[in-house]
Amino acid sequence: MPQITTFIFDVDGVLTNGNVRVTETGELLREMNIKDGYALKLAVNSGYRVCIISGGTNEGVRARLSALGITDIYLGTHQKTAQFKDYTALYDIKPENVLYMGDDIPDYQVMKVAGLPCCPKDAVSEIQNISLYISQKKGGNGCVRDVIEQVLKVQGKWNFQFDAKLF
């Protein structure tokens, strides 16, 4: 496994289950998993870079992720590979040090340039075929927690005792 220093996630189908609830006013509502949120915050507080690259534009998603300490949030991005390259260049990150988790065709090309392409259990087959790790968790149901926990455990950084100073 390469030395992962950076996690990049898609939103819909990864941080959410991919379903949206449409309100009478046309607002799209999504659900996110609290355990994924804990792991994201732990990764940020442990010194990892965490980035979100999504084609969606929901500002509620930005607010939730910002509250977890994530500062690199790119919404409305349809050229994910270009955004990946800009992001890694900005912070001088080697692509082989990036874990990217996606679930559907818009993630395909960017996953091919990431060092550790991963996906949730319910990703489409094309994405599963190029993933080096397939979580046993579905999108929106702990797959983000799973990959972060796996990396932190392998690197000896998984702190299973709650440290209030981190939060």
PEKA-V103301 format. One record per residue. N is the residue number from 1. BURIAL is 1 if it has 16 or more other C-alpha atoms within 10 Angstrom, else 0. Layout:
N_BURIAL, N_BURIAL
//
This chain:
1_0, 2_0, 3_0, 4_1, 5_1, 6_1, 7_1, 8_1, 9_1, 10_1, 11_1, 12_1, 13_1, 14_1, 15_1, 16_1, 17_1, 18_0, 19_0, 20_0, 21_0, 22_0, 23_0, 24_0, 25_0, 26_0, 27_0, 28_0, 29_0, 30_1, 31_1, 32_1, 33_1, 34_0, 35_1, 36_1, 37_1, 38_0, 39_1, 40_1, 41_1, 42_1, 43_1, 44_1, 45_1, 46_0, 47_0, 48_1, 49_1, 50_1, 51_1, 52_1, 53_1, 54_1, 55_1, 56_0, 57_0, 58_0, 59_0, 60_0, 61_1, 62_1, 63_0, 64_0, 65_1, 66_0, 67_0, 68_1, 69_0, 70_1, 71_0, 72_1, 73_1, 74_1, 75_1, 76_0, 77_1, 78_0, 79_0, 80_1, 81_1, 82_0, 83_1, 84_1, 85_1, 86_0, 87_1, 88_1, 89_0, 90_0, 91_0, 92_0, 93_0, 94_0, 95_1, 96_1, 97_1, 98_1, 99_1, 100_1, 101_1, 102_1, 103_1, 104_1, 105_0, 106_1, 107_1, 108_1, 109_0, 110_1, 111_1, 112_0, 113_1, 114_1, 115_1, 116_1, 117_1, 118_1, 119_1, 120_1, 121_1, 122_1, 123_1, 124_0, 125_0, 126_0, 127_1, 128_1, 129_0, 130_1, 131_1, 132_0, 133_1, 134_1, 135_1, 136_0, 137_1, 138_1, 139_1, 140_1, 141_1, 142_1, 143_1, 144_1, 145_1, 146_1, 147_1, 148_1, 149_1, 150_0, 151_1, 152_1, 153_0, 154_0, 155_0, 156_0, 157_0, 158_1, 159_0, 160_0, 161_0, 162_0, 163_0, 164_0, 165_0, 166_0, 167_0
//
